[in-house]
Amino acid sequence: MSFSINTNTSAMVALQSLTDTTAELQATQKRISTGYRVADAKDDGAAYAVAERIRGDIAATQSANQQLGAASGLLKVTSTAMQNVSDQLQQLQSVTVKLADGTLTTSQRSQYQAQVKQLTNAMNSFIKDASYNGLNILNDPATTLVSVVNDGSGAYYTFNGYKAVTNIYDAVSAANTWTAGDAAAALTLTGTLTTTIEATLTQMNMFGSYANYVDAQITYNSNVMDAQNTGLGALVDADMAKESAKLQAMQIRQQLGTQALGIANQSPQVLLSLFRG
């Protein structure tokens, strides 16, 4: 066996092995501390780029769901107001039947007319109070078209508001002045009250359909985000059980490498024995 004072090949090999083990140990410790197999572009540039794109998609979809949540709130408030208006119309229909009775005394008619006025005033109040986040799509909006971000791609879902003051309140606001003949005419199939009730019920159905779509889209977006998060985890998450076992192995290898380097560094000392007397 040959030895050299200037070049210790065994020590060089041991040092290189220890360096590799230390680097691998550091990588394992990073995975355990961050929970990620790919924590940054240095770990795996291609995988990290894909992961960042997915994270962007998730963030965009989450933002869309927040906007849809606001639209859902608006539609719920609107539907509640319309339900209250519908209830008032049903009561108005009942009182109008009484107003159509030509045998009423002047006092009785006045009482019913006062009741009608309260009902129509309540309708107007419900319509004008149907605001959510500063938006009212019943109080004769300048435009009845409402657009909300539908998903992370920026697509829109569009639905219509309703000019309830014009189409409902204005149609029956003078009901407190109806004569017996006016009341009877309003109750016919083509009469003011009948058509107003039908239009209100139709619009309530429309708002219900809008709300169902928005709620379904929120659920769908949430499911998409769950799938994206699952895929993202498979791409970048560390297998903690595997990494923990690997950490122990690396620590042992590091200890052994340190010992091997120490032994290799002692080899040149053998040369000294050649000069001992």
C-alpha positions in Angstrom: 0.0 0.0 0.0 1.4 3.4 -1.0 1.0 6.6 1.1 1.4 10.2 0.2 1.7 13.2 2.5 0.5 15.7 -0.2 -2.5 13.7 -1.5 -4.7 11.7 0.8 -7.1 9.9 -1.6 -9.0 8.1 1.1 -9.7 11.3 2.9 -10.8 13.0 -0.3 -13.3 10.1 -1.0 -14.6 10.2 2.6 -15.0 14.0 2.4 -16.9 13.9 -0.8 -19.2 11.2 0.6 -19.8 13.2 3.7 -20.5 16.4 1.7 -23.1 14.5 -0.4 -24.7 13.0 2.7 -24.8 16.4 4.4 -26.5 18.0 1.3 -29.0 15.2 1.2 -29.6 15.6 4.9 -30.2 19.3 4.6 -32.7 18.7 1.7 -34.6 16.1 3.9 -34.6 18.5 6.9 -36.0 21.2 4.5 -38.8 18.9 3.4 -39.7 18.1 7.0 -39.6 21.7 8.2 -41.7 23.0 5.3 -43.9 20.0 4.6 -43.1 20.4 0.9 -41.2 18.2 -1.4 -41.0 21.2 -3.8 -40.8 24.3 -1.6 -39.2 26.5 -4.3 -37.9 26.5 -7.8 -34.6 25.2 -6.6 -36.1 21.9 -5.6 -37.8 21.2 -8.9 -38.2 24.1 -11.3 -40.8 22.5 -13.6 -43.0 21.1 -10.7 -42.8 24.5 -8.9 -43.9 26.4 -12.0 -46.9 24.0 -12.4 -47.7 24.4 -8.7 -47.6 28.2 -8.8 -50.0 28.1 -11.8 -52.4 25.9 -9.9 -52.2 28.1 -6.8 -53.1 31.1 -9.0 -56.1 29.2 -10.4 -57.2 28.3 -6.8 -56.9 31.9 -5.7 -58.9 33.1 -8.7 -61.7 30.6 -8.1 -61.8 31.5 -4.4 -62.2 35.2 -5.4 -65.0 34.3 -7.8 -66.7 32.4 -5.0 -66.6 35.4 -2.8 -68.2 37.5 -5.5 -70.8 34.8 -6.1 -71.5 34.8 -2.3 -72.3 38.4 -2.5 -74.7 37.8 -5.5 -76.3 35.0 -3.4 -76.9 37.4 -0.6 -78.4 40.0 -3.0 -80.7 37.4 -4.4 -81.8 36.1 -1.0 -82.6 39.7 0.1 -84.4 40.3 -3.1 -86.4 37.1 -2.9 -87.4 37.8 0.7 -88.7 41.3 -0.3 -90.6 39.8 -3.2 -92.1 37.2 -0.9 -93.3 39.9 1.4 -94.7 41.9 -1.5 -96.5 38.8 -2.7 -98.0 38.3 0.8 -99.3 41.9 0.7 -100.8 41.3 -2.7 -102.7 38.2 -1.5 -104.1 40.3 1.4 -104.9 43.0 -1.1 -106.8 40.5 -3.2 -108.9 39.5 -0.2 -109.7 43.1 0.7 -110.4 44.0 -3.0 -113.1 41.3 -3.0 -114.8 43.2 -0.2 -114.4 46.5 -2.0 -116.2 45.0 -5.0 -119.3 44.6 -2.9 -121.7 47.3 -3.9 -123.6 47.0 -0.6 -120.9 48.5 1.6 -121.7 51.6 3.5 -119.5 54.6 3.1 -117.9 54.0 6.5 -117.1 50.4 5.7 -115.7 51.3 2.3 -113.5 53.9 4.0 -112.2 51.3 6.4 -111.3 48.9 3.7 -109.7 51.6 1.6 -107.5 52.6 4.6 -106.5 49.0 5.0 -105.6 48.8 1.2 -103.5 51.9 1.6 -101.5 50.3 4.4 -100.9 47.2 2.2 -99.7 49.2 -0.8 -97.4 51.3 1.4 -95.9 48.2 2.9 -95.2 46.9 -0.6 -93.4 50.1 -1.5 -91.4 49.9 1.7 -90.4 46.2 1.1 -89.3 47.1 -2.5 -87.2 50.1 -1.5 -85.6 48.4 1.5 -84.4 45.4 -0.6 -80.8 46.5 -0.6 -77.7 44.3 -0.2 -74.2 45.9 -0.1 -75.7 49.1 -1.5 -77.4 47.5 -4.4 -81.2 47.2 -5.0 -82.4 45.4 -8.1 -86.1 46.0 -7.3 -86.3 49.7 -6.7 -86.6 50.6 -10.4 -82.9 50.3 -11.2 -81.5 52.3 -14.1 -80.5 48.9 -15.6 -81.9 45.6 -14.6 -79.0 43.6 -15.9 -76.6 42.3 -13.2 -73.3 40.5 -14.0 -71.2 38.6 -11.5 -67.9 36.8 -12.0 -68.7 33.1 -12.4 -65.4 31.3 -12.0 -61.7 31.7 -11.9 -61.5 32.3 -15.7 -63.3 35.6 -15.4 -66.5 34.4 -17.1 -69.7 36.1 -16.1 -73.2 35.0 -15.0 -75.8 37.5 -15.9 -79.3 37.8 -14.4 -82.0 40.4 -14.5 -83.4 42.7 -11.8 -87.0 43.8 -11.8 -88.6 47.2 -11.8 -91.0 46.4 -9.0 -92.0 50.0 -8.2 -93.3 50.4 -11.8 -94.6 46.9 -12.3 -96.1 46.2 -8.9 -96.5 49.2 -6.7 -97.6 51.7 -9.4 -100.1 49.2 -10.7 -102.0 48.9 -7.4 -101.0 52.1 -5.5 -104.4 53.7 -6.3 -106.3 50.7 -5.1 -107.5 52.7 -2.0 -109.6 54.8 -4.4 -111.2 51.9 -6.3 -114.9 52.0 -6.5 -116.9 48.7 -6.4 -116.7 48.6 -10.2 -112.9 49.3 -10.2 -112.4 46.5 -7.7 -114.5 44.0 -9.6 -112.6 44.8 -12.8 -109.2 44.5 -11.0 -110.2 40.9 -10.0 -110.9 39.6 -13.5 -108.5 37.4 -15.3 -107.1 40.3 -17.2 -107.6 42.8 -14.4 -104.9 44.9 -12.8 -104.7 43.0 -9.6 -104.8 39.6 -11.2 -102.1 40.4 -13.7 -99.9 42.1 -11.1 -100.1 39.0 -8.9 -99.2 36.7 -11.8 -96.3 38.9 -12.8 -95.0 39.0 -9.2 -95.1 35.2 -8.9 -93.4 34.8 -12.3 -90.6 37.1 -11.1 -90.3 35.3 -7.8 -89.7 32.1 -9.8 -87.0 33.8 -11.8 -85.2 35.0 -8.7 -85.4 31.6 -7.3 -83.8 30.1 -10.4 -81.0 32.7 -10.3 -80.3 31.9 -6.7 -80.3 28.2 -7.3 -77.8 28.7 -10.2 -75.5 30.9 -8.0 -75.5 28.4 -5.1 -74.8 25.5 -7.5 -71.9 27.4 -9.0 -70.5 28.1 -5.6 -70.6 24.4 -4.7 -69.1 23.5 -8.1 -66.3 26.0 -7.6 -65.6 24.6 -4.2 -65.4 21.1 -5.6 -63.0 22.3 -8.3 -60.8 23.9 -5.7 -60.8 20.7 -3.6 -59.6 18.7 -6.7 -57.0 21.3 -7.4 -55.7 21.3 -3.9 -55.5 17.5 -4.0 -53.5 17.6 -7.2 -51.3 20.3 -5.9 -50.6 18.2 -2.8 -49.7 15.2 -4.8 -47.3 17.4 -6.8 -45.4 19.3 -4.1 -46.2 17.8 -0.7 -43.6 15.8 1.1 -44.3 12.2 2.3 -43.6 13.0 6.0 -43.3 9.3 7.1 -40.9 8.6 4.3 -38.9 11.8 5.0 -38.7 11.0 8.8 -37.3 7.6 8.1 -34.9 9.1 5.6 -33.8 11.7 8.1 -32.7 9.1 10.6 -30.8 7.2 7.9 -29.0 10.4 6.8 -28.1 11.2 10.3 -26.5 7.8 10.8 -24.7 8.1 7.4 -23.4 11.5 8.4 -22.0 10.1 11.7 -20.4 7.2 9.8 -19.0 9.6 7.2 -17.5 11.8 9.9 -15.8 8.7 11.4 -14.6 7.5 8.0 -13.1 10.9 7.3 -11.4 10.9 10.7 -9.9 7.4 10.0 -8.8 8.5 6.5 -7.1 11.6 8.0 -5.1 9.3 10.3 -3.6 7.3 7.5 -0.6 9.5 6.8 0.4 9.1 10.4 1.5 5.6 9.5 4.5 7.3 7.7 5.8 8.6 10.9 6.4 5.0 12.2 8.9 4.6 9.4 11.1 7.2 11.0 10.9 6.0 14.6 14.0 4.4 15.9 
